[in-house]
Amino acid sequence: MFEVFEDADRDPARIDQGALNIVIVGAGPTGVETAGAVADLVNEVMPQRYRDLDVGRTNIVLVDHGPVVLAAFSEKAQQYAADRLTKLGVTLRLNTGVKAVEADRVVLDDGSEILTRTVVWAGGIQAPTIVEGSGLPVGKGGRAEVEDDLTVAGHPQVYAIGDIANHSADGEHLPQLGSVALQVGRWAARNILADLSGKPREPFEYHDKGIMAMIGSGSAVAEVGRRHHELHGPIAFSAWLGVHAWLMSGVRQRVDAFVSWGWDFLGSNRDDAVIDPDRAVIDWGDDLPETTDTST
């Protein structure tokens, strides 16, 4: 993203070509967290780095085909997130799908277009085509359908886990989240060991630990535990930090993370970004060499 700001700083005409338009597709936790982080970057860092650039013309657009952000959360959390994003300067384009992502624009299904060179896809994932081509039974998202013991339906010796499979709990498909994948992977490993030792497999039991999403620095929404106890604002943000620190591999990494987060949150200075001098150059469509008419 810094590359387009660099180009716009050198040539403000790039702004009219969409240099400062940033489109994020998908208003789930990933899309909302990305939109909040980008907004913080634009509001706090870019004005310090690009003092001669009209950073106020930056347009952050969050697009989703659904009617709300954070569809898996409560209505109260959805409204809090929408209000917070709007306050940060994010434009919400809900009930709108993406028809095409082209080199210089995003085409929406209502016929409108957004000129941009920065598109972040957070609209979910689909299983690789090899899954469907394998002849295995597939369902939503082209993912393999699995039994309660995590084996593929009709193939009791084949396990499918992670993003290539549809895992269910209480009759509903589980989301494609890291917490689900971790539990499924460990359970599948136990069942494989049971197979090797001649013991019966156990049906997968999902332990719902809740869901959370950060919405820019200092704010978040969280629904904690099986009963999804709601937290909003700084308290939820602290919970988000705590959970992510706990998932780190060691005490030193956790301490380093808290020190870094504390410095970022309390400090007013931001380190300069390092731009790779050998980075790929953005093709703005006007850098082609002039042709010479050699006809006689």
Secondary structure by P-SEA (a helix, b strand, c coil): caaaaaaaaaccccccccccbbbbccccaaaaaaaaaaaaaaaccccccccccccccbbbbbbbccccccccccaaaaaaaaaaaaaacccccccccccccccccccccccccccccbbbbcccccccccccccccccccccbbbbcccccccccccccccccccccccccccccccaaaaaaaaaaaaaaaaaaaacbbbbcbbbbbcbbbbbcccccccccccccccccccaaaaaaaaaaaaaacccaaaaaaaaaaaaaaaccccccbbbbccccccccccccccccccccc
